[in-house]
């Protein structure tokens, strides 16, 4: 009987030892896992922080790169090559535009007119010219050819000016006739002037054989023509004048 009790006691002690060993092993396992997780968390921390910093840098750098420059907060950010290329192209185009504007702004020549004023002649296209009548630094009037087989004319206080499609300017003083009516002009031409509306007159330029070789018509502005070396102006008030 006593032997049986001793055997039970030994068994209970063995079970307790085994249980204690299992408990210790479980604790060690938990400690190892906890340590591993902590180490993983510690090792993952800098990596995650670095990634976040990188993402933050990219996010902050994007607007600056889109503008072709560095971010003010990140002086070391790399410039956007595409942005710089676009900026360079834009700069070249802007420079070309400025150069073209500078050329267009320069007259091809300046000519003294019959009353002492100046005509600044600009080429603005194919068979298109502009003449600015300048006196004492002020622009008094502007003539412009349309490029549609039409010269331009001006009655400037009894000084008549014709600007041809070739950019030639011819001016003279006086000699005007008031229409409506039929008038003999220089060079053997005849002008038949009729009124067709308010500040609108038409002049048919008739040759020696009676044919109408040219027609001038005002429409709120004067008109002019080079008729084989005879320059003719019709004003919007119906005054016509010609000069060789």
RAZIDA-V199065 format. One record per residue. RES is the residue in three letters. PHI is phi in radians with two decimals (* if undefined). OMEGA is omega in whole degrees, -180 to 180 (999 if undefined). D_LAST is the distance of its C-alpha to the last C-alpha in Angstrom with 2 decimals. Layout:
BEGIN
res=RES phi=PHI omega=OMEGA d_last=D_LAST
res=RES phi=PHI omega=OMEGA d_last=D_LAST
END
This chain:
BEGIN
res=UNK phi=* omega=178 d_last=158.97
res=UNK phi=-1.07 omega=179 d_last=157.90
res=UNK phi=-1.10 omega=178 d_last=156.26
res=UNK phi=-1.15 omega=178 d_last=154.16
res=UNK phi=-1.13 omega=179 d_last=153.06
res=UNK phi=-1.09 omega=179 d_last=152.12
res=UNK phi=-1.07 omega=179 d_last=150.16
res=UNK phi=-1.14 omega=180 d_last=148.19
res=UNK phi=-1.11 omega=-180 d_last=147.59
res=UNK phi=-1.11 omega=-180 d_last=146.26
res=UNK phi=-1.10 omega=180 d_last=144.05
res=UNK phi=-1.10 omega=178 d_last=142.66
res=UNK phi=-1.11 omega=179 d_last=141.98
res=UNK phi=-1.11 omega=179 d_last=140.27
res=UNK phi=-1.14 omega=179 d_last=138.12
res=UNK phi=-1.12 omega=179 d_last=137.24
res=UNK phi=-1.11 omega=-180 d_last=136.33
res=UNK phi=-1.11 omega=179 d_last=134.26
res=UNK phi=-1.13 omega=179 d_last=132.57
res=UNK phi=-1.09 omega=-180 d_last=131.92
res=UNK phi=-1.15 omega=179 d_last=130.48
res=UNK phi=-1.14 omega=179 d_last=128.21
res=UNK phi=-1.08 omega=179 d_last=127.12
res=UNK phi=-1.10 omega=180 d_last=126.38
res=UNK phi=-1.13 omega=178 d_last=124.45
res=UNK phi=-1.12 omega=179 d_last=122.43
res=UNK phi=-1.11 omega=178 d_last=121.72
res=UNK phi=-1.07 omega=-180 d_last=120.65
res=UNK phi=-1.12 omega=179 d_last=118.43
res=UNK phi=-1.14 omega=179 d_last=116.86
res=UNK phi=-1.10 omega=180 d_last=116.41
res=UNK phi=-1.12 omega=179 d_last=114.79
res=UNK phi=-1.14 omega=179 d_last=112.46
res=UNK phi=-1.08 omega=179 d_last=111.62
res=UNK phi=-1.13 omega=179 d_last=110.96
res=UNK phi=-1.12 omega=179 d_last=108.81
res=UNK phi=-1.12 omega=180 d_last=106.78
res=UNK phi=-1.10 omega=179 d_last=106.43
res=UNK phi=-1.12 omega=179 d_last=105.37
res=UNK phi=-1.12 omega=178 d_last=102.93
res=UNK phi=-1.12 omega=179 d_last=101.57
res=UNK phi=-1.13 omega=-178 d_last=101.29
res=UNK phi=-1.23 omega=180 d_last=99.65
res=UNK phi=-1.30 omega=-177 d_last=97.34
res=UNK phi=-0.99 omega=180 d_last=96.34
res=UNK phi=-1.04 omega=-179 d_last=94.23
res=UNK phi=-1.10 omega=179 d_last=92.66
res=UNK phi=-1.12 omega=179 d_last=91.73
res=UNK phi=-1.09 omega=179 d_last=90.53
res=UNK phi=-1.10 omega=180 d_last=88.39
res=UNK phi=-1.13 omega=178 d_last=86.94
res=UNK phi=-1.09 omega=179 d_last=86.19
res=UNK phi=-1.11 omega=179 d_last=84.58
res=UNK phi=-1.12 omega=179 d_last=82.47
res=UNK phi=-1.10 omega=179 d_last=81.43
res=UNK phi=-1.11 omega=179 d_last=80.67
res=UNK phi=-1.13 omega=180 d_last=78.55
res=UNK phi=-1.11 omega=-180 d_last=76.59
res=UNK phi=-1.09 omega=-180 d_last=76.11
res=UNK phi=-1.28 omega=-176 d_last=74.93
res=UNK phi=-1.41 omega=-174 d_last=72.72
res=UNK phi=-1.02 omega=180 d_last=70.94
res=UNK phi=-1.07 omega=-180 d_last=68.44
res=UNK phi=-1.15 omega=180 d_last=67.64
res=UNK phi=-1.21 omega=178 d_last=67.27
res=UNK phi=-1.11 omega=178 d_last=65.07
res=UNK phi=-1.54 omega=177 d_last=62.81
res=UNK phi=1.42 omega=-180 d_last=62.93
res=UNK phi=-2.47 omega=179 d_last=65.07
res=UNK phi=-1.49 omega=176 d_last=68.71
res=UNK phi=-1.26 omega=179 d_last=70.79
res=UNK phi=-1.07 omega=-179 d_last=71.36
res=UNK phi=-1.38 omega=-176 d_last=75.10
res=UNK phi=-2.28 omega=-177 d_last=75.31
res=UNK phi=-1.04 omega=-177 d_last=73.51
res=UNK phi=-1.52 omega=-179 d_last=74.93
res=UNK phi=-1.08 omega=-178 d_last=73.43
res=UNK phi=-1.30 omega=178 d_last=71.43
res=UNK phi=-1.20 omega=179 d_last=67.69
res=UNK phi=-1.36 omega=-176 d_last=66.42
res=UNK phi=-1.10 omega=-180 d_last=64.72
res=UNK phi=-1.12 omega=179 d_last=62.74
res=UNK phi=-1.09 omega=179 d_last=61.60
res=UNK phi=-1.12 omega=180 d_last=60.57
res=UNK phi=-1.11 omega=179 d_last=58.72
res=UNK phi=-1.10 omega=180 d_last=56.85
res=UNK phi=-1.08 omega=179 d_last=56.10
res=UNK phi=-1.13 omega=179 d_last=54.81
res=UNK phi=-1.12 omega=179 d_last=52.53
res=UNK phi=-1.07 omega=179 d_last=51.31
res=UNK phi=-1.10 omega=179 d_last=50.69
res=UNK phi=-1.13 omega=180 d_last=48.63
res=UNK phi=-1.12 omega=179 d_last=46.63
res=UNK phi=-1.09 omega=179 d_last=46.12
res=UNK phi=-1.10 omega=179 d_last=45.04
res=UNK phi=-1.11 omega=180 d_last=42.56
res=UNK phi=-1.10 omega=179 d_last=41.15
res=UNK phi=-1.11 omega=-180 d_last=40.83
res=UNK phi=-1.10 omega=179 d_last=39.17
res=UNK phi=-1.08 omega=180 d_last=36.65
res=UNK phi=-1.12 omega=180 d_last=35.98
res=UNK phi=-1.12 omega=179 d_last=35.55
res=UNK phi=-1.14 omega=-179 d_last=32.98
res=UNK phi=-1.14 omega=-177 d_last=31.09
res=UNK phi=-1.37 omega=-179 d_last=31.21
res=UNK phi=-1.68 omega=179 d_last=29.49
res=UNK phi=-1.19 omega=178 d_last=25.66
res=UNK phi=-1.25 omega=174 d_last=24.17
res=UNK phi=-2.94 omega=176 d_last=22.13
res=UNK phi=-2.18 omega=-174 d_last=21.15
res=UNK phi=-2.28 omega=177 d_last=17.85
res=UNK phi=-1.44 omega=-177 d_last=17.43
res=UNK phi=-1.69 omega=-172 d_last=15.05
res=UNK phi=-1.09 omega=-179 d_last=13.70
res=UNK phi=-1.65 omega=179 d_last=17.12
res=UNK phi=1.65 omega=176 d_last=19.19
res=UNK phi=-1.32 omega=-178 d_last=20.22
res=UNK phi=-2.01 omega=172 d_last=20.24
res=UNK phi=-1.98 omega=174 d_last=19.09
res=UNK phi=-1.65 omega=-175 d_last=21.90
res=UNK phi=-1.80 omega=-180 d_last=20.88
res=UNK phi=-2.08 omega=174 d_last=23.85
res=UNK phi=-1.65 omega=-176 d_last=24.45
res=UNK phi=-2.06 omega=178 d_last=26.81
res=UNK phi=2.89 omega=179 d_last=27.17
res=UNK phi=-1.16 omega=-178 d_last=25.93
res=UNK phi=0.96 omega=178 d_last=22.21
res=UNK phi=-2.17 omega=180 d_last=22.90
res=UNK phi=-2.34 omega=176 d_last=21.43
res=UNK phi=-2.23 omega=177 d_last=21.95
res=UNK phi=-2.13 omega=176 d_last=20.11
res=UNK phi=-1.75 omega=178 d_last=22.29
res=UNK phi=-1.55 omega=-172 d_last=20.94
res=UNK phi=-2.07 omega=176 d_last=23.71
res=UNK phi=-2.44 omega=180 d_last=24.78
res=UNK phi=0.93 omega=176 d_last=28.20
res=UNK phi=1.44 omega=-180 d_last=29.42
res=UNK phi=-1.91 omega=176 d_last=28.72
res=UNK phi=-1.48 omega=-177 d_last=26.46
res=UNK phi=-1.53 omega=-178 d_last=24.63
res=UNK phi=-2.83 omega=179 d_last=22.85
res=UNK phi=-2.38 omega=173 d_last=22.40
res=UNK phi=-1.96 omega=179 d_last=19.89
res=UNK phi=-2.61 omega=175 d_last=21.22
res=UNK phi=-1.42 omega=-175 d_last=20.26
res=UNK phi=-1.66 omega=-177 d_last=23.19
res=UNK phi=1.38 omega=-180 d_last=23.27
res=UNK phi=-2.00 omega=-179 d_last=23.52
res=UNK phi=0.97 omega=-178 d_last=20.32
res=UNK phi=-2.40 omega=171 d_last=18.54
res=UNK phi=-1.42 omega=179 d_last=15.74
res=UNK phi=-2.21 omega=-180 d_last=16.26
res=UNK phi=-2.37 omega=-178 d_last=14.63
res=UNK phi=-2.64 omega=170 d_last=16.02
res=UNK phi=-1.84 omega=-177 d_last=16.31
res=UNK phi=-1.90 omega=179 d_last=18.22
res=UNK phi=0.94 omega=177 d_last=19.57
res=UNK phi=1.30 omega=165 d_last=16.42
res=UNK phi=-1.83 omega=-177 d_last=14.41
res=UNK phi=-1.80 omega=-176 d_last=12.17
res=UNK phi=-2.31 omega=173 d_last=12.17
res=UNK phi=-2.11 omega=173 d_last=11.50
res=UNK phi=-1.96 omega=-177 d_last=14.10
res=UNK phi=-1.54 omega=178 d_last=14.08
res=UNK phi=-1.14 omega=177 d_last=17.45
res=UNK phi=-1.55 omega=178 d_last=17.20
res=UNK phi=1.51 omega=178 d_last=17.21
res=UNK phi=-1.50 omega=180 d_last=13.77
res=UNK phi=-2.13 omega=177 d_last=12.52
res=UNK phi=-2.29 omega=-179 d_last=9.21
res=UNK phi=-2.37 omega=177 d_last=9.96
res=UNK phi=-2.74 omega=-179 d_last=9.38
res=UNK phi=-1.92 omega=171 d_last=12.09
res=UNK phi=1.24 omega=178 d_last=13.01
res=UNK phi=1.48 omega=-177 d_last=11.79
res=UNK phi=-1.37 omega=175 d_last=13.92
res=UNK phi=-2.12 omega=-178 d_last=16.13
res=UNK phi=-1.59 omega=176 d_last=19.47
res=UNK phi=-1.58 omega=3 d_last=20.68
res=UNK phi=-1.22 omega=180 d_last=22.68
res=UNK phi=2.71 omega=177 d_last=21.36
res=UNK phi=-2.05 omega=-172 d_last=19.09
res=UNK phi=-2.32 omega=172 d_last=15.80
res=UNK phi=-1.45 omega=-178 d_last=13.36
res=UNK phi=-2.02 omega=176 d_last=9.72
res=UNK phi=-1.06 omega=177 d_last=6.50
res=UNK phi=1.37 omega=178 d_last=6.90
res=UNK phi=1.48 omega=179 d_last=10.59
res=UNK phi=-1.42 omega=173 d_last=11.12
res=UNK phi=-2.14 omega=179 d_last=14.01
res=UNK phi=-2.01 omega=174 d_last=15.04
res=UNK phi=-1.82 omega=-174 d_last=18.79
res=UNK phi=-1.79 omega=177 d_last=19.72
res=UNK phi=-2.26 omega=177 d_last=23.38
res=UNK phi=-1.64 omega=-177 d_last=25.55
res=UNK phi=-2.06 omega=180 d_last=27.61
res=UNK phi=2.95 omega=178 d_last=29.47
res=UNK phi=-1.16 omega=-176 d_last=29.84
res=UNK phi=0.96 omega=179 d_last=26.53
res=UNK phi=-2.30 omega=178 d_last=25.31
res=UNK phi=-2.26 omega=176 d_last=22.61
res=UNK phi=-2.20 omega=177 d_last=21.16
res=UNK phi=-2.17 omega=174 d_last=17.98
res=UNK phi=-1.60 omega=-179 d_last=18.12
res=UNK phi=-1.65 omega=-172 d_last=14.86
res=UNK phi=-1.87 omega=-180 d_last=16.20
res=UNK phi=-1.47 omega=-178 d_last=15.27
res=UNK phi=-1.10 omega=-178 d_last=16.50
res=UNK phi=-1.59 omega=177 d_last=19.93
res=UNK phi=1.54 omega=-179 d_last=20.41
res=UNK phi=-1.51 omega=176 d_last=20.43
res=UNK phi=-1.47 omega=-176 d_last=19.23
res=UNK phi=-1.63 omega=178 d_last=16.99
res=UNK phi=-2.79 omega=177 d_last=16.41
res=UNK phi=-2.35 omega=175 d_last=18.11
res=UNK phi=-1.89 omega=177 d_last=17.48
res=UNK phi=-2.49 omega=178 d_last=20.71
res=UNK phi=-1.58 omega=178 d_last=21.75
res=UNK phi=-2.54 omega=-176 d_last=25.24
res=UNK phi=1.53 omega=177 d_last=26.01
res=UNK phi=-2.58 omega=-180 d_last=22.71
res=UNK phi=-1.23 omega=179 d_last=18.99
res=UNK phi=-2.40 omega=-179 d_last=16.87
res=UNK phi=-2.59 omega=180 d_last=13.42
res=UNK phi=-2.67 omega=170 d_last=11.86
res=UNK phi=-1.75 omega=-177 d_last=9.55
res=UNK phi=-1.76 omega=179 d_last=9.47
res=UNK phi=0.94 omega=177 d_last=9.35
res=UNK phi=1.55 omega=173 d_last=6.22
res=UNK phi=-1.88 omega=-174 d_last=4.55
res=UNK phi=-1.69 omega=-174 d_last=6.15
res=UNK phi=-2.21 omega=176 d_last=8.90
res=UNK phi=-2.18 omega=172 d_last=12.01
res=UNK phi=-2.08 omega=-179 d_last=15.35
res=UNK phi=-1.50 omega=180 d_last=18.06
res=UNK phi=-1.27 omega=173 d_last=21.72
res=UNK phi=-1.71 omega=176 d_last=22.40
res=UNK phi=1.58 omega=178 d_last=20.40
res=UNK phi=-1.55 omega=179 d_last=17.43
res=UNK phi=-2.12 omega=179 d_last=14.06
res=UNK phi=-2.56 omega=-180 d_last=10.67
res=UNK phi=-2.40 omega=-180 d_last=7.04
res=UNK phi=-2.69 omega=177 d_last=3.80
res=UNK phi=-1.59 omega=999 d_last=0.00
END
